C-alpha cells in the first residue's frame, strides 16, 4: 500500500488516497485482492502519535464474493528521532 497525500499539510498528515493489492491466505488456499482507500491521518504530540481512518472497496478477481468494503482504523507511536517532511 502506498499513500498519495492530497492535503497541504506536511506528510504523513491529512487526506490521502491509496491503491491496494494483497494476497491473503497460505498454502494454496488464499486469494488475491485489489482495491483502493480514501483516508485521513492526524499526527499529534510533537509528531509522536498518529490516528488514521480509511474506507474503500476491494474485489477478488475470479471470486464470486463481488465488491467487499474495507474499513481501517489505526493508531501509531513513533519511537526514535526524525521529523516529518514539510
N, C-alpha and C positions, 0 to 999 in steps of 0.2 A: 504494500500500500504506500502510495506517495501522495502527500497533501500539497495542493496548489492553493496558497492563501490569496484571498480576494480583497481583503481589507487593507487599509493604510497603516494599521497597527504593526509594530515590529514583530516579525515571526519569532516564535511559534504561537502567536496570539491572533484571535479574530476568526472571521468566517473563512471556510475552505471548502473545496470540492476534492474528491479523491476517487480515482478508479480503483477497483479491487479485482484480484484474481487469486484463487486459492484452491488447493487440493485438500479435501477433508476426508480423513479415514486412514486406514492402514491395511497392509497385507492384501491388496487387491479388491477390497470391498468398499472403497471410498468413491468420492465423486468430485468433479471439478465445478467450481462456482465462479461466475463473473458478475460484476455489477458496479455500482457507484454509490458514493455517500456525499451528503452535504452536512457540514457540521460547524461547530463553533468551539474554540478553545480559549479559555481565560487563564491568565497567569497572575499569581498573587505573591505577596510576601517576599519582595525583593527578588523576583524570578525563581523562587524555590518551590512553589506549589502550583499545580495546574489542575483544572477541571475541564472536561471535554465531553460534549454530547454530539451524536451524529445519527442520521437516519437515511435510508436509501433502499433501492430494490436490488435483488440479485436473481440470477437464473442459473440453472444447472443444465447445460446442453445435453440433450439425449434423455433427460428425465421427464417424467410426467407430472412433476410437482408444480410446474409453472413458475410464476414470479413469486419470490419469497421476500418478505420485508426484513430488513436488518436494522436493529436498534443497538446503539452503543453508548455507554456511559463510562468514562474513565477518569481516574484521579492519579496524579503523579507527584513525586517528590524528587527534586534534583539534589544529588549528593556530589559535592566537589565544586570546582571553580568553573569559570567561563561565564559569558553573558550572552543573551540572545542578540541576534543581528538587528540592526536598525534600518 
